[in-house]
């Protein structure tokens, strides 16, 4: 089985006190999983998860390291299709409530532009992907139908992110 994923994330953060802040986080993760196999052949799945989280963060005294946590809402869609066979893809969508946890650091601490590195864990939980029913012509020309059982799968994921940021407004401790 081969999995290829890519994603984009955007966070908007507001510092409330010296060490506390609130953040709205948007994430879009997309990818493809190839190689689910059964006696009837292979199945490829294209998936997309769009998530939003409202997070509370605690910053170190130097404002370089932080830990954030908060509730998240995940919208997941997927499409299963057979390779090289003219069958209609099967589409499914799910909405799940979960959790987002982030640890990270940014530097320099008090400049307009900064570098940010963080890791995020998104708890989404498991979902039964159900069954896929495909119909295709058999070698004798008659319709042939079979069911592919995808089973229960975890949608939890971890991301490691590098980025550049901009601080808007008046900067503190800057001369």
C-alpha positions in Angstrom: 0.0 0.0 0.0 1.3 3.5 -0.9 0.1 6.7 0.6 0.8 10.2 -0.7 -0.4 13.3 1.2 0.1 17.0 1.1 -1.4 19.8 3.1 -1.7 23.5 3.7 -2.3 25.1 7.1 -3.0 28.7 8.2 -3.1 29.9 11.8 -4.2 33.3 13.1 -3.1 34.0 16.6 -3.9 36.8 19.1 -1.8 37.3 22.3 -4.1 38.1 25.2 -1.6 38.2 28.1 2.1 37.7 28.5 1.9 34.0 28.2 -1.6 33.2 26.9 -3.0 33.5 23.4 -5.8 32.2 21.3 -5.5 30.8 17.8 -7.8 29.8 14.9 -6.3 27.1 12.8 -7.3 26.0 9.4 -5.9 22.9 7.8 -6.4 21.2 4.4 -4.9 17.7 4.0 -5.3 15.8 0.7 -3.9 12.6 -0.6 -4.2 9.3 -2.3 -3.9 5.7 -0.9 -3.1 3.1 -3.5 -3.1 -0.7 -3.1 -6.1 -1.8 -1.1 -6.4 -5.3 -2.5 -9.0 -8.0 -2.5 -9.6 -11.2 -4.6 -11.4 -9.0 -7.1 -8.6 -6.5 -7.6 -7.2 -3.2 -6.3 -8.9 -0.1 -5.0 -7.5 3.4 -4.9 -8.8 6.0 -2.5 -8.5 9.8 -2.9 -9.2 11.7 0.3 -9.4 15.2 1.7 -9.7 16.4 5.3 -10.5 20.0 6.0 -10.2 20.9 9.7 -10.6 24.0 11.8 -9.6 24.3 15.4 -10.0 27.0 18.1 -6.9 26.7 20.3 -5.6 28.2 23.6 -1.9 28.5 23.8 0.6 28.9 26.6 3.9 30.6 25.7 7.2 30.4 27.5 8.5 33.5 29.2 10.8 34.3 26.3 7.9 33.8 23.8 9.8 31.3 21.8 8.2 28.0 22.7 4.5 27.2 23.1 2.0 24.5 23.7 -1.6 24.8 22.3 -4.7 22.7 22.6 -8.3 23.0 21.6 -11.4 21.5 20.0 -11.5 20.8 16.2 -14.1 20.1 13.6 -13.1 17.8 10.7 -14.8 17.4 7.3 -13.6 14.3 5.5 -14.4 13.2 2.0 -13.1 10.3 0.0 -13.6 8.7 -3.3 -12.9 5.0 -4.1 -12.3 3.9 -7.6 -10.9 0.9 -9.5 -7.8 1.4 -11.6 -8.1 0.8 -15.3 -11.7 -0.3 -15.0 -14.7 1.9 -16.1 -16.7 1.9 -12.9 -18.3 4.8 -11.3 -16.3 6.0 -8.2 -18.0 5.6 -4.8 -18.0 8.8 -2.7 -18.4 9.2 1.0 -18.3 12.2 3.4 -18.0 12.4 7.2 -18.0 15.2 9.8 -16.2 14.5 13.1 -15.5 16.5 16.2 -12.0 16.0 17.6 -9.1 17.7 19.2 -5.9 19.5 18.1 -2.7 19.7 20.1 0.4 21.7 19.0 3.9 22.2 20.3 6.3 24.6 18.6 8.8 27.4 18.6 9.3 30.6 16.7 12.2 33.0 16.5 13.2 35.7 16.7 10.8 36.4 19.5 10.2 40.1 19.0 10.7 41.0 15.3 8.1 41.7 12.6 9.0 38.5 10.6 9.7 35.2 12.2 10.4 31.5 11.5 8.0 29.0 12.9 8.4 25.3 13.5 5.6 23.2 15.0 4.2 19.7 15.2 0.5 19.1 15.5 -1.6 16.1 16.4 -5.2 16.0 15.2 -7.4 13.5 17.0 -10.2 12.6 14.7 -11.1 9.1 15.9 -12.0 6.1 13.8 -14.7 5.7 11.3 -16.1 2.6 9.5 -15.5 3.3 5.9 -18.2 0.8 5.0 -18.5 -1.1 1.9 -18.1 -0.2 -1.8 -20.2 -2.0 -4.4 -18.8 -2.0 -7.9 -20.5 -3.3 -11.0 -18.5 -4.0 -14.1 -18.9 -6.3 -17.1 -17.6 -9.8 -16.8 -15.6 -11.5 -19.6 -18.9 -13.0 -20.9 -20.4 -9.5 -21.1 -22.9 -10.0 -18.2 -22.8 -7.5 -15.4 -20.7 -8.6 -12.4 -21.1 -7.0 -9.0 -18.8 -7.3 -6.0 -18.4 -5.6 -2.6 -15.2 -4.2 -1.2 -15.2 -3.9 2.6 -12.9 -1.0 3.7 -13.5 -1.6 7.5 -12.7 0.7 10.4 -9.8 3.1 10.0 -8.2 5.8 12.2 -8.2 9.3 10.8 -5.8 10.7 13.4 -2.8 12.4 12.0 0.4 14.3 12.9 2.0 17.1 10.9 5.4 18.7 11.1 5.3 22.2 9.8 7.9 24.9 8.9 6.8 28.4 8.0 7.3 32.1 8.0 5.1 34.5 9.9 4.3 38.1 10.2 3.4 40.0 13.3 0.9 42.8 12.7 0.5 45.8 15.1 2.9 47.4 17.5 5.8 45.2 18.5 6.8 45.0 22.2 10.4 45.1 23.4 11.7 46.4 20.1 14.0 49.4 19.9 
